[in-house]
Amino acid sequence: MRLEDFLRHAKDHGIYVNVGVDDHHLRPSNIEDSNTSLVVYPLPGGPGVWDISVPFDAKAAIFSFRSNHDSEMSGAKSGVVGVATRSQLEASTMSIGGHGTLSTSAYAATYSKKSAAIDLSHLIFSSAGDAICLTDAWLYQTAPSTRVLRTQWTNYSGSLATLNVWAEIGILG
């Protein structure tokens, strides 16, 4: 797995002797985590912040966040997949599905901070309904030698809501 433009790398690895397609590309570090206890205050409060420790030299994170709700489309879990970098202005995602009881015409949508998206997912990450969405994600340096994947979550309901999210993160760098 690599983020470099594929045009810069040869697709045919046959010129290398005893080297497979993945032998000379860096593999990502994989991190699994979950958060089912963060209480997110409704607007104008918040956002709720969930920091996930990553290696300090991380340059980008490919993440997959899944909710506990089934998608109206297929019964699969709703969620969001995306990419975050060290810049808060570069995250982009694809959000999949909506909660089964949510009447919405958008089952899948792309979001990008570069195109001024306010949120990065559908409202699918609350424990008891359609209230919380992923608002932002970036690699944040918290100290001279530590870095986290900082995620921000916004509650659009009128009351407190609890975050329910399961994460798988691939770190490149």
ABEGO torsion letter per residue (X at the ends): XBABBAAABBABAAABBGBBAAAABBBBBBBBBBBAABBBBBOABOBBBBBBBBBAABABBBBBBBBABBBAAAGBBBEBBBBBBABAAABBBBBBEBBAABBBABABBBBBAAAGBABABBBAABAAEBABBBABBBBBBABAABBBBBBBBBBABABBBBBBBBBBBBBBX
